[in-house]
């Protein structure tokens, strides 16, 4: 789910109505492959506001799962975008 926040009235840096202040996305993905391996990934995305557009800035993901042999694993990742 993505949540947007806006400046009140014309209080933003550009002094216009409807100006984006920020945006955040959170999601959870649950999956299972054809061999029965399972995983759950929780992701969070923060955005940089450029010209009133929300552009992905940092994406963090945390994945836990279990392979077909019953072994558990955890993976963490951070992806940073620059514009």
C-alpha positions, -999 to 999 in steps of 0.1 A, spaced: 0 0 0 13 34 -9 5 64 14 9 99 1 11 131 22 5 166 10 12 201 21 -17 220 36 -32 246 12 -3 265 -4 23 259 23 47 238 3 80 249 -13 63 259 -46 32 275 -30 6 255 -50 -23 233 -40 -19 195 -42 19 196 -37 33 163 -25 51 162 8 61 126 9 52 90 0 59 56 15 51 21 2 49 -10 24 41 -45 11 42 -81 20 46 -109 -6 40 -146 3 50 -172 -21 55 -209 -28 74 -225 -57 66 -257 -76 88 -278 -52 71 -265 -21 97 -240 -10 81 -210 8 90 -174 14 77 -141 28 91 -108 18 84 -75 36 94 -44 16 94 -7 24 100 20 -2 106 57 6 104 83 -21 121 115 -30 98 142 -43 111 159 -75 89 183 -94 59 170 -75 66 134 -85 73 106 -61 105 88 -73 117 57 -54 147 66 -32 154 37 -9 139 2 -10 145 -22 19 135 -58 18 136 -86 44 129 -121 31 125 -153 52 119 -187 38 123 -224 38 138 -244 9 125 -278 -2 149 -295 22 134 -277 52 163 -254 57 155 -218 67 171 -187 52 169 -150 57 179 -123 31 181 -85 37 186 -60 9 188 -22 5 186 -6 -29 193 31 -32 183 52 -62 198 86 -70 185 112 -95 
